[in-house]
Amino acid sequence: EFDPKYAGAYNNLGNALSDQKKLDAAISKYKTALSLPEDTSGTPTTAHTLANNGLGLALQDQGELKKAIQYFDESEKLDPDYIYARNNNKAARDLLTEQENKLGSVEDDSPWLPKNDPKLPVKRSVVRITAKFSNSERQGLEVGTGVVIQRNANRTLILTGRHVIFDGNDQGENIQVEFFSVPPANRVRMRRNAKLLKMTSTENKLDLAVLEISGKLPEDIQPLSMSTTIDPIMPIQIIGHDAQRGEDKSWSVKSGKIIVKNQELEISETELRPGYSGSPVIDSENRFIAIVYARKPGETRNFAYPISQVKKQLSIWKITLTKQ
């Protein structure tokens, strides 16, 4: 039995019903949670933040995108740092744009490529990955970064972090990969469905996964050149995704420095947000030298694996690189 005034319990009931696709019943529980006093004692955020986010997801599943967006907005307002509301909100808005403009799959996004961005070839090699989760820790879309490492005629392989698409228990559903461009307001970026090809075990200290995309892609999307040369004083840049409320900061370029510590690299002089998992660390010649994997629990520092370690794992998986 739970306290009938306890918003968190109604929120959990809503989640359980939503998982069972009993959406009307779930919506009723989320609304009850919102009618009760706010509870700020739980994790990862407040009860009302979670209930608004849950309501948004349930309404989206019912096809009520405009209503869903209102609740995602409310969830973000209550806690701007709750990343799932932010990720879900952006996805719902993209879906609404597609529906309102009757958009099909984007085959050629070349008209939307900026003419004067010196980082364009690199950004085209870097992708935004989304995977859908439905559990107490991850309510909705997980967003991470990936890098194209192999291109054949109809097959593209992408390297990312394992935790982007696997939370230790569940694998994310509906994995999608989005490519860089700057579309007009009534269009969305080119996306492709992806499937998990390889993933390190959770016992392995390397947090890596490889995704596979089938089908043709524009020719300019190519793997990054790699380098195993890492100098602690050299300037580095990191490309990743930092979606903030009302502002799309995907494919942001951050500058920083690298500190070499045993087998891992610490990134200093820049702050990376959760969407940077799987981001490439590149040197001054735009070569791929490391991949961002995590922020250690309770710390503000970020770490990356050097490309030499990544190559060893790829050779175990018998994955050859288009560019060494």
C-alpha positions, 0 to 999 in steps of 0.5 A: 500500500502507498500513501494516496498523497504520494505523487511518485507512486502514481508516477510509477503506476503510470510507467507500468501501465504505459509499458503494458500499452494501457495508455488511457489508464497510464495518463490517468495515473500521471494526471493524479501524480500532477494533482498531488504535492510535488515530491523533490526527494526522489531521483533522477528528478522530481515527481512532477518532472517525471509525470509530465515526461511520462504523460508526454510519452503516452500522448505521443504513443496515442498520436497526440503530438501537440499535447505531448509537446506541451507536457515535455515543455512543462517537464523541461521547465521544472527541471532543465537538466532532465535530459530525457524530457529534452530528448523526447521533446526534440524528437516529438517536434521533429515528428510533428514537422514530418507529419505537418509537411508530409515528409518522406525519408530524406535521400539527399541532404546536399542542398542543406549543407553549409557552404562556409563551415570548415568542419563540414567533412568532419561533421558529416562523419559524426552522427547523432544516435537515438535509442528508445528506453522505457525503464525507471532510469531512462524514460524515453530517448537516450541520445549519444554520438557516433563516428563513421568507421567503415563505408561500403556500397550499401553498408556503413559501420558506426562506432559509439559507446555501449551505454548509449544503446545498452543500459546494463540490462536493456538494449534500446529500441528503435535505434536511429542515426541522424546525419549533419546538415542545416535543414530549413525550419519545415524539414528534418535532418536525414536519418537512418535506422541502425542495428547493433552489430557488436558490443563489448560485455559489461565486464569489459572496461572498454565501453564500445559498440558498433552499429550497422546501417544498410542502404545507400548514403550520400558519397561525402559521408566518409570515415575519419582518418585516424591517428595514434599519436597523442601529445599531452600538450596538443590542442584537441576538439570534440564534436558532440550533441548538447541539446538545450531547451529551445536551442539545438546545439547538436554537432557542437565543437568544443576545444580542450586539452588531453591529460594522459593517465595510464591507459585512459585519457582525461579531457580537460578545459572543457565541460561535456554534457551527456550527449557527448558519449561516443564523441570523437576527439580530433587533433589539429589535422582533423584526425580521430585520436580518441573516443569519449566514453564517460564521466566518472560517477560523482565527478565532473571530469570526462574520459576517452579511450585512445584510438590504439585501444579501439583498434585492438577491440575492432580487430578482435571483432574482425572489423576492418577500417576503411581509413587507418 
